[in-house]
Amino acid sequence: MPLPNLPWSTQYPGNQDTGVNAVDQMPTLQNDSSPGAYDGHRVLVDHVHALRNKLQSVALKVGDDVKVPVGSLVEIVDISSGDASQFRMVKRASAPTHQANKGFIYTREVGGRVELFYKDSNGSEVQLTNVGYLKTPITTKGDLLTRSAFGLDRLGLGLNGQVLTVDNAQTLGIKWAAAGGTDADAIHKSVRQEIHGLTEQGTPNIADVLVLEAYSEVIGTEWSKRKVTVHNLRQETNAAWLQGNLISSASPDPLDTLIWSGSQWQPQSGGSGTLDRMLILSDTSEFSEAGTSWDDKKEFEVVFDSTKPPTAWRFVAEVWCEGGNGTTDTAECRFECGSESFDQVTVTTTETTGGTVLFADLTITSAEPNNIVLDAAIALRVQPGSSGTAHVRYTDCYLIY
């Protein structure tokens, strides 16, 4: 690239500098690959060639031959005291095409604003700025900037009163959730208005809260309260406690038992309700008998040792007559008990299959003697005149008080 008619307004320093304006000495410069002895001062020629090569190098860097902006570098990089103070880029119409082993930083317009972008060698484009701020996933007041396993992400604002809670099952590992419960025995201060807003009740319910107010003239307007649940309090006049639970104030009768109603202990008359029997025998075995004579299928012994005498035996069993006529053929199962002579009670049925539970009570006419062995037996037969096979199973024996 020749540099014809090179303007020069300063002297070029050299050993043989004449002090004459360079324009007069070099009106035109042509390519000269073989300077001769009479081309001028040898040293001056060398200086001119070096200057020409340097200018051509600069021209190649900023000229159209390499398709970069022509002009001073000051138009691209502001220089202050020898250092760049800022770097200016003209917006692109579109993103550049990605290239292997290269990354691009550039600007282009988004919504009427010039924004900064980066594109990597795989073609992934990231917008770095947005309307004067760094570009992030958060978009709304109260958003939290966090990350998932894949990168930065947004956690939207929760509801009023919710707290931030760790939850590894969530994509982001955290979530907004309701605040945890408070300590029922905690002491809270400065809650005068809250205490005064509670309704006073003459008869508390099981889920009510007891509030103990305290006011101190020394502290001033500071109030405090302590919460306890009602089931820890006495609810009736002259009531007492058993294992931390309330005992009814009702007066018991002689021989009453104390039962748990679900909310308190209360007296109940003996021989009634749920505590009126004692299980003596329970057998799930199945026995059968085809004969019409009684055959003992189960025998056992029992000894009484109680100051409260029982009133009856209760015999409970599942009995049926297999293979018989359900109208006329009968199976019989007998329970008998006694020390010397036996008292007896019989369960009779014409059922042809199992499934029906029958019971009969054997009344004790006089008090059974204490510490005496009583023999008991369960016998089975087909009623005389009937056919089929008698069966019995699931036999229970109770003493009724």
SENU-711822 format. One line per 8 residues: number of its first residue (from 1); their letters; for each residue x, y, z of N, C-alpha, C. Coordinates in pm, whole numbers, plus 50000, padded with zeros to 5 digits. Atoms other than C-alpha are relative to their C-alpha. Layout:
<sites>
NUM> a> X Y Z X Y Z X Y Z; ...
</sites>
This chain:
<sites>
1> mplpnlpw> 50085 49881 50000 50000 50000 50000 50089 50124 50000; 49915 49878 50007 50178 50320 49885 49939 50113 50081; 50045 49881 49927 50157 50640 50083 50044 50123 49920; 49959 49885 50082 50168 50914 49816 49973 50132 50070; 50018 49863 49951 50208 51282 49901 49979 50004 50150; 50011 50006 49855 50262 51212 50269 50022 50138 50059; 49980 49869 49936 50206 51538 50461 50089 49986 50122; 49906 50007 49890 50472 51609 50715 50025 50141 50048
9> stqypgnq> 49986 49863 49951 50491 51913 50933 50098 50009 50115; 49902 49996 49893 50752 51815 51185 50131 49945 49951; 49869 50050 50039 51119 51746 51160 50020 49859 50051; 49968 50138 49962 51230 51385 51169 50139 50000 50060; 49867 49994 49938 51519 51351 51411 50095 49900 49936; 49898 50086 50058 51831 51211 51253 50138 50058 50021; 49864 49952 49979 52206 51235 51268 50037 50116 49907; 49967 49896 50099 52214 51453 50958 49878 50085 49973
17> dtgvnavd> 50122 49921 50019 51892 51644 51013 50038 50139 49951; 49968 49870 50059 51899 51956 50792 49916 50110 50058; 50088 49896 49943 51617 52130 50981 49904 50054 49900; 50092 49951 50103 51427 52178 50653 49872 49920 50008; 50129 50068 49994 51055 52092 50638 50002 49874 49914; 49993 50128 50069 51010 51728 50537 49920 50000 49872; 50078 49995 50125 50750 51819 50274 50088 50043 49885; 49911 49952 50106 51018 52003 50082 50098 49891 49960
25> qmptlqnd> 49900 50102 50031 51257 51712 50108 49936 49876 49941; 50065 50122 50049 50999 51435 50038 49862 50036 49951; 50132 49968 50052 50717 51568 49818 49918 49875 49973; 50069 50127 50026 50631 51211 49719 50089 49886 50042; 49928 50120 49960 50728 50870 49847 49950 49884 49915; 50034 50119 50078 50737 50563 49624 50070 49881 50062; 49935 50122 49954 50815 50204 49699 50142 49994 49948; 49859 50006 50040 51193 50168 49692 50063 49884 50072
33> sspgaydg> 49941 50118 49937 51326 49824 49755 50151 49998 49989; 49853 49999 50018 51682 49912 49636 50050 50143 49999; 49947 49862 49998 51795 50252 49753 50148 50004 49954; 49863 49986 50051 52110 50374 49581 50081 50098 50079; 49906 49913 49928 52407 50575 49690 49960 50145 49991; 50032 49858 50017 52254 50895 49559 49853 50029 50031; 50141 49978 49966 51903 50859 49697 49984 50100 50112; 50007 49909 49886 51976 51100 49977 50089 49947 50110
41> hrvlvdhv> 49918 50044 49889 52140 51071 50305 49956 49862 50044; 50032 50141 49972 52157 50701 50393 49919 49985 50128; 50070 50012 49871 52047 50745 50748 49858 50052 49989; 50133 49943 50018 51752 50966 50650 49910 49904 49924; 50078 50097 50077 51636 50706 50398 49954 49885 50089; 50039 50110 49909 51641 50435 50663 49888 50043 50093; 50106 49948 49913 51430 50654 50893 49868 50009 49927; 50123 49986 50079 51178 50724 50619 49938 49865 49973
49> halrnklq> 50054 50136 50025 51146 50354 50531 49936 49942 50126; 50057 50052 49876 51089 50265 50896 49866 50067 50032; 50124 49927 49977 50824 50538 50929 49890 49952 49908; 50099 50046 50098 50651 50422 50613 49943 49864 50040; 50046 50134 49962 50636 50060 50732 49908 50004 50122; 50084 49989 49881 50493 50163 51068 49863 50054 49967; 50127 49941 50040 50223 50379 50909 49915 49901 49921; 50074 50100 50075 50129 50101 50670 49943 49893 50093
57> svalkvgd> 50050 50099 49904 50098 49859 50963 49877 50051 50072; 50116 49940 49935 49863 50101 51141 49883 50005 49906; 50106 49990 50099 49664 50150 50822 49933 49865 49979; 50057 50134 50017 49618 49775 50785 49912 49963 50119; 50077 50035 49881 49491 49750 51144 49868 50074 50006; 50121 49920 49988 49233 50026 51109 49933 50024 49867; 50056 49973 50133 49163 50024 50735 49893 49901 49960; 50108 50083 50049 48890 49865 50529 50046 49861 49961
65> dvkvpvgs> 49952 50132 50042 49117 49576 50429 49963 49892 50101; 50033 50101 49899 49033 49400 50761 49860 50022 50057; 50141 49981 49967 48673 49530 50791 49979 50035 50148; 50023 49946 49866 48706 49713 51125 49983 50150 49986; 50027 49856 50015 48600 50071 51199 50128 50078 49969; 49889 49914 50038 48829 50325 51034 50000 50122 50090; 49991 49880 49920 48947 50605 51252 50088 49979 50121; 49917 50005 49882 49123 50682 51573 49944 49899 50100
73> lveivdis> 50042 50092 49895 49113 50419 51849 49929 50073 50113; 50067 49922 49898 48994 50701 52074 49849 49993 49983; 50143 50012 50023 48655 50657 51906 49944 49872 50060; 50045 50128 49944 48638 50303 52053 50036 49991 50148; 49953 50008 49862 48842 50323 52373 50039 50139 50047; 49961 49872 49943 48855 50636 52584 50127 49980 50082; 49871 50012 49933 49211 50688 52705 50015 50115 50099; 49975 49898 49899 49289 50870 53028 50130 49966 50070
81> sgdasqfr> 49868 50021 49938 49651 50902 53148 50061 49868 49957; 49940 50121 50055 49751 50614 52924 49921 49873 50022; 50082 50118 49976 49476 50377 53044 49861 50019 49940; 50135 49994 50054 49137 50290 52896 49902 50030 50114; 50098 49965 49897 48857 50455 53094 49862 49941 49968; 50125 50066 50036 48567 50299 52903 50013 49942 49860; 49999 50067 50129 48489 50078 52603 49860 50012 49941; 50129 49975 50062 48212 50170 52361 49977 49904 49884
89> mvkrasap> 50035 50090 50108 48030 49927 52133 49870 50046 49936; 50122 49970 50074 47773 49997 51864 49911 49876 50005; 50092 50114 49990 47461 49779 51897 49998 49919 49870; 50014 50089 50114 47433 49479 51667 49853 49985 49967; 50138 50025 50040 47120 49411 51466 49953 49863 50049; 50034 50133 49953 47133 49044 51574 50123 49939 50066; 49889 50067 49933 47349 48803 51773 50098 49944 49898; 49903 50058 50092 47674 48687 51611 49987 49848 49997
97> thqankgf> 49997 50147 50011 47714 48330 51491 50111 49946 50088; 49898 50053 49908 47894 48123 51753 50108 49924 49923; 49885 50068 50059 48235 47977 51678 50068 49916 50107; 49931 50089 49907 48432 47696 51833 50116 50073 50068; 49888 49947 49921 48674 47799 52110 49998 50153 50009; 50008 49854 49992 48547 48161 52105 49873 50040 50074; 50116 49942 49937 48313 48373 52312 49985 50144 49955; 50027 49866 50051 48148 48703 52216 49929 50083 50107
105> iytrevgg> 50068 49900 49920 48058 49009 52424 49954 50109 49905; 50052 49906 50099 47831 49248 52232 49874 50065 50058; 50124 49933 49961 47531 49480 52256 49901 49991 49887; 50108 49987 50098 47196 49478 52083 49877 50054 50072; 50115 49929 49944 46863 49648 52134 49893 49902 50046; 50111 50077 49946 46589 49500 52356 49897 50098 50056; 50105 49912 49950 46264 49692 52402 50039 50145 50000; 49962 49859 50010 46417 50021 52291 50124 50036 50078
113> rvelfykd> 49877 49975 49926 46728 49988 52510 50111 49912 49946; 49884 50079 50039 47079 49874 52421 50048 49922 50122; 49963 50087 49888 47163 49576 52647 50126 49921 49966; 49875 50075 50015 47483 49377 52703 49971 49851 50001; 50021 50145 50014 47502 49010 52597 50135 49928 49998; 49885 50088 50019 47745 48717 52605 49952 49874 49932; 50032 50123 50071 47745 48419 52369 50121 49909 50004; 49886 50091 49989 47959 48109 52429 50019 49920 49872
121> sngsevql> 49963 50073 50121 48116 47869 52182 49896 49895 49961; 50107 50094 50035 47810 47639 52198 49876 50070 49948; 50114 49925 50050 47572 47916 52094 49902 50043 50107; 50089 49957 49892 47416 47978 52437 50018 50149 50025; 49996 49855 49985 47328 48346 52473 49943 50039 50136; 50045 49951 49870 47295 48525 52809 49989 50151 49995; 50016 49855 49989 47151 48873 52852 50051 50043 50136; 49935 49963 49876 47367 49042 53116 49936 50121 50068
129> tnvgylkt> 50063 49882 49942 47176 49371 53167 49855 50007 49955; 50141 49983 50035 46810 49468 53166 49949 50129 50064; 50052 49868 49960 46671 49826 53188 50078 50061 50115; 49916 49934 49902 46964 49950 53390 50041 49915 50118; 49964 50090 49891 47005 49647 53620 50061 49873 49943; 49954 50132 50041 47180 49314 53609 49880 49912 49968; 50108 50089 50040 46959 49059 53433 49999 49877 50092; 50012 50115 49909 46835 48796 53692 49861 49939 49981
137> pittkgdl> 50133 50062 50012 46538 48552 53718 49892 50071 50082; 50102 49939 49916 46367 48764 53986 49930 50112 49924; 50081 49907 50079 46082 48976 53851 49907 50086 50083; 50107 49937 49923 45855 49083 54137 50049 50038 50139; 49968 49958 49865 45873 49263 54470 49995 49881 50095; 49995 50108 49903 45979 49020 54742 50059 49871 49949; 49937 50121 50054 46130 48760 54505 50135 49974 50067; 49869 50038 49950 46429 48570 54639 50080 49935 49888
145> ltrsafgl> 49911 50060 50099 46727 48483 54419 50067 49879 50064; 49941 50123 49948 46825 48122 54481 50042 49917 49880; 49962 50082 50114 46926 47827 54266 49949 49857 50018; 50032 50142 50004 46822 47479 54168 50128 49925 49963; 49884 50078 50042 47051 47200 54055 50050 50045 49864; 49965 49962 50136 47057 47366 53713 50050 50144 49987; 49952 49863 50007 47140 47728 53796 49914 50094 50082; 50075 49900 49925 47000 48054 53934 49852 49988 49970
153> drlglgln> 50144 50012 50017 46624 48054 53988 49931 50095 50096; 50081 49905 49924 46342 48256 54145 49907 49926 50096; 50102 50044 49905 46142 48187 54462 49909 50119 50027; 50094 49890 49983 45830 48405 54464 49967 50026 50145; 50035 49960 49864 45708 48590 54772 49887 49913 50054; 50103 50082 49938 45502 48380 55015 49884 50086 50050; 50116 49931 49945 45181 48473 55200 50036 50068 50132; 49979 49930 49873 45155 48705 55500 50006 49900 50115
161> gqvltvdn> 49986 50087 49884 45275 48531 55816 50080 49873 49974; 49921 50119 50029 45459 48252 55633 50148 50025 50027; 49856 49992 49975 45824 48177 55709 50072 49912 49899; 49919 50076 50094 46104 48045 55492 50046 49871 50068; 49975 50131 49941 46148 47671 55555 50084 49914 49907; 49919 50094 50078 46410 47421 55440 49918 49876 49969; 50072 50120 50043 46253 47137 55238 50074 49942 49881; 49918 50058 50106 46489 46918 55037 49919 49932 49892
169> aqtlgikw> 50084 50058 50102 46194 46768 54851 49962 50102 49892; 50029 49895 50097 46144 47104 54676 50114 50015 49900; 49898 49981 50104 46327 47185 54351 50109 50097 50046; 49905 49899 49955 46491 47488 54514 50053 49970 50140; 49952 50035 49868 46541 47321 54854 49940 50082 50113; 50064 49915 49899 46336 47588 55034 49858 50030 49954; 50138 49964 50035 45971 47698 55048 49945 50094 50107; 50074 49921 49901 45733 47938 55220 49897 49910 50065
177> aaaggtda> 50094 50087 49929 45524 47765 55489 49950 50073 50125; 50055 49941 49878 45310 47845 55792 50100 49986 50114; 49909 50003 49887 45502 47927 56106 49965 49884 50092; 50021 50112 49909 45546 47642 56356 49922 50042 50124; 50077 49972 49879 45344 47611 56677 50083 50068 50107; 49933 49930 49891 45424 47815 56984 49994 49915 50126; 49993 50071 49873 45514 47684 57327 49881 50041 50087; 50119 49969 49919 45193 47658 57533 50037 50057 50135
185> daihksvr> 49958 49950 49870 45394 47741 57844 50088 50125 49989; 49914 49882 50018 45579 48039 57695 49936 50122 50065; 50046 49875 49940 45553 48376 57870 50019 50112 49899; 49996 49894 50100 45469 48664 57637 49983 50134 50071; 50007 49868 49940 45513 49030 57723 49933 50098 49904; 50061 49892 50076 45334 49345 57608 49884 49950 49916; 50115 50053 50073 45012 49165 57512 49870 50042 50072; 50117 49953 49925 44765 49374 57714 49875 49999 49913
193> qeihglte> 50116 49993 50088 44534 49432 57418 49951 49859 49963; 50038 50137 50035 44541 49064 57324 49926 49932 50115; 50065 50060 49883 44452 48956 57678 49860 50056 50019; 50131 49938 49980 44165 49204 57703 49901 49958 49893; 50090 50043 50107 44026 49072 57374 49944 49861 50019; 50049 50136 49976 43971 48722 57517 49868 50005 50076; 50132 50007 49937 43619 48626 57624 50007 49918 50129; 50002 50072 49873 43569 48526 57988 49885 49901 50001
201> qgtpniad> 50102 50104 49998 43379 48199 58033 49988 49942 50140; 50021 50061 49869 43221 48062 58350 50025 49851 49998; 49979 50145 50014 43230 47700 58222 50093 49978 49881; 49906 50016 50112 43541 47627 58016 49976 49872 49922; 50001 50119 50085 43556 47380 57728 50137 49936 50000; 49877 50076 49991 43824 47117 57687 50114 50066 49922; 49895 49939 50082 44012 47317 57419 50026 50147 50035; 49981 49861 49963 43992 47654 57596 50139 50023 50058
209> vlvleays> 49869 49959 49948 44298 47845 57714 49981 50085 50125; 50003 49919 49877 44349 47978 58064 50104 50109 49989; 49909 49886 50006 44505 48325 58078 50015 50057 50140; 49971 49940 49871 44671 48447 58395 50059 50138 49974; 49953 49864 50024 44707 48826 58390 50091 50046 50115; 49911 49943 49898 44987 49009 58571 50033 50142 49959; 49971 49861 50030 45034 49386 58594 50089 50057 50110; 49905 49948 49903 45318 49568 58761 50009 50152 49987
217> evigtews> 49985 49854 50001 45322 49936 58857 50145 50039 49978; 49858 49970 50017 45701 49916 58857 50035 49996 49851; 49969 50013 50143 45718 49795 58499 49920 50101 49919; 50080 49904 50073 45438 50028 58394 49886 49931 49927; 50111 50054 50078 45209 49918 58112 50032 49861 49944; 49962 50131 50052 45373 49581 58061 49914 49891 50063; 50084 50111 49955 45143 49280 58083 50067 49870 49958; 49947 50131 50038 45226 48910 58069 49890 49897 50015
225> krkvtvhn> 50098 50107 49985 45030 48590 58028 50070 49865 49987; 49951 50136 50010 45086 48218 58063 49882 49912 49959; 50109 50082 50052 44879 47967 57867 50013 49856 50049; 50005 50143 49966 44776 47624 57997 49867 49945 49948; 50122 50059 50049 44516 47383 57862 49907 49964 50114; 50099 50015 49895 44192 47333 58053 50004 49862 50064; 50005 50134 49941 44230 46956 58100 50102 49983 50112; 49909 50004 49886 44509 47031 58348 49943 50069 50123
233> lrqetnaa> 50059 49924 49890 44266 47222 58573 49884 49924 50062; 50117 50058 49934 44006 47113 58829 49875 50066 49945; 50121 49946 50063 43662 47151 58672 49879 49997 50093; 50117 50012 49912 43430 47061 58960 50041 50026 50146; 49975 49974 49859 43398 47154 59327 50039 49871 50071; 49952 50113 49920 43589 46918 59559 50050 49883 49915; 49947 50107 50084 43719 46715 59263 50145 49974 50036; 49862 50038 49971 44048 46530 59298 50065 49945 49873
241> wlqgnlis> 49924 50045 50115 44310 46375 59072 50044 49855 50018; 49945 50135 50001 44417 46022 58977 50086 49987 49874; 49905 50007 50112 44729 45984 58758 49987 50120 49907; 50005 49877 50077 44693 46345 58649 49867 50026 49931; 50131 49981 50062 44325 46307 58543 49895 50027 50107; 50102 49954 49906 44018 46458 58706 49912 49885 50048; 50098 50093 49943 43797 46252 58942 49871 50076 50023; 50130 49937 49985 43426 46333 58936 49972 50031 50148
249> saspdpld> 50036 49964 49862 43288 46508 59244 49876 49927 50048; 50118 50076 49957 42985 46273 59248 50036 49903 50113; 49975 50088 49885 42956 46076 59574 49974 49855 49960; 50021 50142 50036 43002 45697 59526 49914 49929 50103; 50074 50089 49910 42779 45426 59675 50089 49883 50039; 49920 50117 49961 42913 45121 59860 50011 49900 49885; 49966 50099 50102 43076 44864 59631 50002 50059 49857; 49984 49940 50133 43084 45116 59340 50143 49980 49950
257> tliwsgsq> 49867 50004 50062 43373 45090 59098 50028 50133 49933; 49959 49875 50063 43569 45379 58949 50038 49970 49855; 49973 50025 50142 43567 45387 58568 50044 50130 49933; 49955 49884 50078 43722 45620 58307 49899 50026 49889; 50105 49967 50096 43456 45797 58100 50056 50055 49869; 49939 49936 50116 43702 45942 57848 50046 50140 50029; 49959 49865 49959 43729 46280 58019 50031 50008 50149; 49977 49998 49856 43729 46195 58394 49971 49862 50058
265> wqpqsggs> 50035 50120 49924 43714 45915 58651 49867 50027 50069; 50129 49982 49935 43361 45859 58782 49953 49868 50060; 50047 50124 49935 43188 45608 59017 49889 49934 49919; 50104 50078 50067 42970 45329 58878 49963 49884 50090; 50047 50105 49909 42757 45080 59067 50052 49864 49956; 49948 50133 50029 42889 44725 59092 49897 49913 49932; 50089 50092 50069 42743 44450 58872 49928 50061 49882; 50065 49937 50115 42647 44691 58591 50107 50063 49912
273> gtldrmli> 49908 49932 50091 42804 44860 58294 50103 49905 49942; 49898 50078 50070 43133 44735 58151 50088 49918 50093; 49913 50072 49907 43300 44606 58469 49920 49901 50084; 50087 50090 49924 43035 44346 58567 50035 49854 49977; 49970 50140 50025 43206 44028 58449 50151 49977 50000; 49860 50040 50001 43534 43840 58473 50013 49876 49913; 49981 50112 50090 43654 43607 58197 50080 49891 50071; 49934 50113 49934 43742 43264 58339 50065 49908 49898
281> lsdtsefs> 49950 50093 50101 43790 43055 58023 49967 50054 49862; 50025 49966 50140 43826 43129 57652 50072 49897 49915; 49943 50108 50081 43880 42844 57404 49944 50010 49859; 50044 49989 50140 43868 42870 57023 49994 49864 49932; 50002 50134 50060 43883 42491 56969 49859 49964 49954; 50128 50051 50048 43606 42316 56776 49988 49852 50038; 50028 50138 49961 43451 41993 56915 49874 49953 49929; 50118 50056 50064 43195 41760 56759 49959 49870 50070
289> eagtswdd> 50054 50123 49938 42969 41473 56880 49876 49957 49921; 50114 50053 50076 42733 41249 56677 49904 49919 50088; 50085 50081 49914 42597 41055 56975 49897 50081 50075; 50106 49934 49924 42288 41133 57181 50028 50002 50150; 49961 49996 49859 42468 41087 57514 50100 50114 50022; 49909 49888 49969 42654 41372 57685 50145 49950 50003; 49857 50033 50000 43030 41368 57622 50076 50127 50038; 49923 49882 49956 43263 41604 57815 50110 50030 49899
297> kkefevvf> 49901 49960 50099 43471 41796 57557 50109 50089 50059; 49903 49909 49937 43645 42045 57788 49977 49999 50150; 50010 50001 49854 43717 42016 58162 50106 50092 50059; 49904 49911 49934 43884 42270 58393 49958 50020 50145; 50027 49975 49859 43900 42379 58757 50019 50148 50030; 49990 49860 49962 43859 42717 58925 49988 50010 50151; 50005 49976 49857 43918 42846 59279 49961 50146 50023; 50042 49865 49968 43739 43153 59419 50089 50057 50111
305> dstkppta> 49927 49931 49893 43936 43406 59625 49963 50147 49992; 50049 49863 50014 43730 43724 59641 49902 50028 50112; 50094 49960 49896 43541 43915 59909 49865 50038 49941; 50127 49968 50066 43274 44003 59653 49951 49875 49928; 50044 50126 50060 43070 43691 59563 49940 50022 49862; 50063 49991 50132 42968 43630 59201 49853 49961 50009; 50143 50029 50001 42599 43604 59114 49964 49892 49899; 50036 50099 50102 42610 43376 58807 50122 49967 49915
313> wrfvaevw> 49908 50034 50108 42814 43191 58550 49933 50041 49868; 50053 49974 50134 42772 43306 58190 50078 49915 49901; 49939 50088 50099 42838 43045 57919 49966 50054 49861; 50018 49945 50134 42890 43182 57565 50066 49904 49902; 49944 50097 50094 42941 42949 57265 49933 50011 49863; 50056 50012 50136 42886 42896 56890 49967 49852 49981; 50046 50139 50006 42679 42577 56851 49913 49982 49875; 50086 50032 50114 42518 42408 56546 49993 49848 49981
321> ceggngtt> 50023 50142 50028 42387 42070 56418 50023 49977 49851; 49964 50020 50139 42559 41972 56097 49934 49871 49946; 50061 50117 50062 42373 41731 55862 49863 49968 50052; 50132 50027 49947 42048 41753 56054 49894 50082 49928; 50111 49922 50051 41708 41894 55973 49989 50127 50084; 49998 49874 49927 41706 42261 56065 49874 50029 50077; 50127 49975 49930 41350 42233 56194 49987 49915 50125; 50023 50094 49890 41359 41927 56421 50126 49950 50065
329> dtaecrfe> 49877 50056 49944 41720 41814 56471 50073 50106 50081; 49949 49902 49904 41887 41981 56768 50135 49956 50054; 49872 50020 49932 42242 42015 56902 49991 50066 50137; 50004 49948 49864 42290 42069 57276 50143 50008 50055; 49869 49983 49936 42594 42207 57461 49973 50044 50144; 50030 49979 49859 42596 42198 57842 50124 50047 50075; 49895 49956 49908 42804 42390 58095 49958 49961 50140; 50031 50043 49863 42824 42249 58448 50116 50035 50092
337> cgsesfdq> 49897 49960 49905 43012 42359 58760 49950 49970 50142; 50035 50025 49861 43019 42265 59132 50113 49932 50073; 49896 50065 49919 43230 42139 59420 49965 49854 50027; 50044 50137 49975 43024 41829 59506 49888 49963 49903; 50107 50021 50096 42700 41851 59310 50006 50109 49894; 49985 49906 50111 42691 42019 58968 49872 50079 49976; 50106 49917 50058 42475 42313 58862 50022 50002 49850; 49987 50015 50144 42403 42299 58491 49915 50104 49927
345> vtvtttet> 50076 49917 50092 42289 42523 58203 50031 49952 49859; 49983 50059 50133 42235 42412 57841 49963 50101 49892; 50026 49919 50119 42255 42598 57508 49949 49905 49893; 50064 50088 50098 42021 42441 57246 49975 50076 49871; 50020 49932 50128 42000 42519 56873 49967 49900 49891; 50026 50078 50121 41864 42383 56544 50076 50055 49880; 49918 49946 50109 42117 42585 56341 50077 49887 49933; 49929 50104 50075 42272 42370 56065 50143 50040 49965
353> tggtvlfa> 49863 49954 50024 42588 42584 56023 50040 50094 50113; 49950 49910 49897 42810 42790 56250 49978 50145 49966; 50008 49857 50024 42810 43163 56288 49913 50073 50100; 50088 49938 49902 42549 43226 56559 50054 49973 50141; 49949 50013 49864 42675 43291 56913 49881 50001 50097; 50107 50012 49901 42444 43179 57196 50059 50010 50140; 49951 49997 49862 42470 43234 57570 49886 49966 50095; 50096 50031 49893 42299 43119 57890 50069 50024 50133
361> dltitsae> 49947 49972 49867 42346 43221 58255 49962 49888 50097; 50022 50098 49895 42382 42968 58537 50003 50074 50134; 50009 49922 49877 42260 43139 58855 50063 49923 50116; 49938 50057 49880 42462 43078 59171 49906 50031 50116; 50103 49979 49897 42202 43025 59444 50059 50031 50135; 49936 49969 49872 42445 43042 59734 50147 50030 49973; 49861 49961 50020 42793 43179 59782 50089 49879 49985; 49904 50109 50017 43062 42952 59645 50108 50015 50107
369> pnnivlda> 49898 49991 49894 43316 42866 59915 50135 50044 49944; 49867 49954 50040 43656 43037 59898 50102 49889 50015; 49885 50089 49993 43976 42845 59836 49962 49853 49987; 50042 50136 50028 43785 42532 59729 50002 49979 49848; 49993 50027 50143 43850 42372 59392 49861 49962 49949; 50127 50030 50066 43541 42375 59169 50030 49935 49867; 49985 50068 50129 43520 42133 58879 49899 50058 49902; 50088 49948 50105 43377 42266 58554 50024 49919 49873
377> aialrvqp> 49989 50079 50124 43306 42094 58222 49904 50055 49896; 50085 49966 50112 43161 42163 57878 49972 49868 49926; 50039 50126 50062 42966 41865 57734 49916 50027 49875; 50067 49982 50128 42810 41813 57387 49927 49871 49963; 50071 50117 50052 42547 41580 57230 49899 50046 49896; 50117 49980 50085 42278 41547 56961 49878 49962 50084; 50119 50026 49918 41940 41570 57130 49935 49867 49960; 50065 50127 50034 41774 41227 57156 49881 50022 49907
385> gssgtahv> 50105 49987 50100 41543 41177 56859 50042 50085 49882; 49950 49919 50111 41756 41407 56639 50109 49926 49926; 49892 50058 50079 42006 41321 56367 50103 50109 49970; 49893 49905 50032 42329 41485 56243 50110 49996 50105; 49885 49991 49910 42645 41587 56430 49999 50136 50069; 49996 49876 49923 42661 41847 56708 50142 50057 49999; 49870 49932 50000 42943 42107 56694 49997 50116 50100; 49986 49883 49913 43069 42370 56939 50142 50056 49982
393> rytdcyli> 49869 49934 50004 43354 42625 56920 49986 50141 50058; 49998 49865 49942 43459 42965 57058 49922 50005 50130; 50069 50004 49871 43351 42882 57413 50068 50095 50099; 49954 49910 49895 43384 43153 57680 49916 49980 50125; 50069 50007 49871 43297 43133 58050 50035 50123 50082; 49982 49880 49919 43247 43444 58266 49939 49979 50136; 50068 49986 49871 43169 43508 58630 49935 50137 50001; 50076 49877 49998 42899 43775 58665 49992 50049 50145
401> y> 50003 49942 49867 42922 44010 58964 49888 50102 50012
</sites>
